């Protein structure tokens, strides 16, 4: 008996739709990309129930002719490519001809459109892949209006796995915002439940668009732009300085040829530069805009077109890393590196933290006076080993030291506990590490990791006892949130109140915090930490405490002897005084034998 079944068309269409459309954010992505490909300069999105009930997109693009309206819902019907050769010369966001076909297969869709050569608009209705009608409609201006309802009405299994409105809105904003950062010349508006979340006017300045979209201060942004003629490549970086930091990578954006994409390699190299100026658990902000020849990038790997293959990706990573390092470490706004080769007059804004410039010595030197041609040649011919695929970086300590468990300790045994109890404070190194002497050992304490452990355990104890000590503020602290953070805050406000962060909405972009747990010093950073990651109301006390206590005493804070001794005493009262809540060591021991070896005294 035969076991192989040829699937009927309706089943095939649902399977195919599931590859492209898995949630409302997927619908938004495909329709926004269609609007941009149509030359739209204004895009308005209206949502109900995070797109589950209604998702409508209006644009002022060139529209769809009546004769093409029925074709757009056919699978692999597209106006963007004709032959297989076109796949290697793609200049549009869409090209697979699957988007509207996939949406129509699992929803009720109404599409209205008008072109310049038509006296009136035309509309078509589709439901579950079947055409309901095609008729004239009143549409005053050129463009397209797509209204999608009953998403996943005929695929209940997929509908069942949709998350809460807050979670789906978070995904929608994560999808929508990159396009606003790409197209500063366009107006974007997004409304949910009759409340406007995003309303951006066109601008000529990319920093203005970034600031307006993400609520970031422009004075903390640095720019670098460089053309590489031999590679036919342009790289434009907008980097946040040390004042813009997050505990997640949600403020990092990569665009190649006008498309939001992901590249582990490029993200790795940019984050390695931020490791020079930020704590390991902190991530900087960046927007990287890269233009490559179409034949050097393959976007036809996955239906979402987010994953790409890049020709000589390692060489590109090396260029990006050097540019980012030069920009951050100079503390200046480098618009054109090749122009700076003719001038040494760099502007160093006061906004850059002094510690950022001090850390330049830890980075590879960058010759600002080198001609662009030499700069590019060096990357592609002489530094092949430097841009190999990311590997775990080895500390330079390996060049001089041979690891020895008896000499170089981070253990948690009772002897280290005793040594820390009997230690005497010596001083502070780099405003980051506290130095203590104990017998024949030098104890080095990471002041941030230590305070994080102290606050974490105290906060856990207070939450478990429902006795959080709260500090009321005479003047509220205002915090400008990103659209994503605002969505999370609206859903988590009551939970924040429970753990001591009393707050209310000030305006569409800002909240006012009226109280905070006494253990917390950096209110803004703690609130942002809490609004990142999984939903707060679903987190246990351990997770909440970890997020809240990230903003403890930071590296770069000067501590006096009394403060250092007090921190040591508090640390010794912890259940685990040698590991921070995120697993990093707190205390490092160097003994006399180890130091004698380094000075060749034994």
Secondary structure, 3 states (H helix, E strand, C coil): CCCCCCCCHHHHHHHHHHHHCCCHHHHHHHHHHHHHHCCCCEEEEEEEHHHCCEEEEEECCCCCCHHHHCHHHCCCCCCCCCCHHHHHCCCCCCCCCCHHHHHHHCCEEEEEEECCCCCCEEEEEEECCEEEEEEEECCCCCEEEEEEECCCCCCHHHHHCCCCHHHHHHHHHHHHHHHHHHCCCCEEEEEECCEEEEEECCCCCHHHHHHHHHCCCHHHEEEEEEEEHHHCEEEEEEEECCCCEECCCCCEEEEECCEECECHHHHHHHHHHHCCCCCCCCEECEEEEEECCHHHEECCCCCCCCECEECCHHHHHHHHHHHHHHHHHHCECECCHHHHCCCCCCCECCCCCHHHHHHHHHCCCCCCCCCHHHHHHHHHHHCHHHHCCCCCCCCHHHHCCCCCCCCEECCCCHHHHHHHHCCEEEEEECCCEEEEEECCEEEEEEHHHHHHHHHHHHHHHHHHCCCCCEEEEEEEEEEECCHHHHHHHHHHHHHHHHCCCCEEECCCCEEEEEEEECCCCCHHHHHHHHHCCCCHHHCCHHHHHHHHCCCCCCCCCCCCHHHHHHHHHHHHCCCCCCECCCCCECEEEEEHHHHHHHCCCC
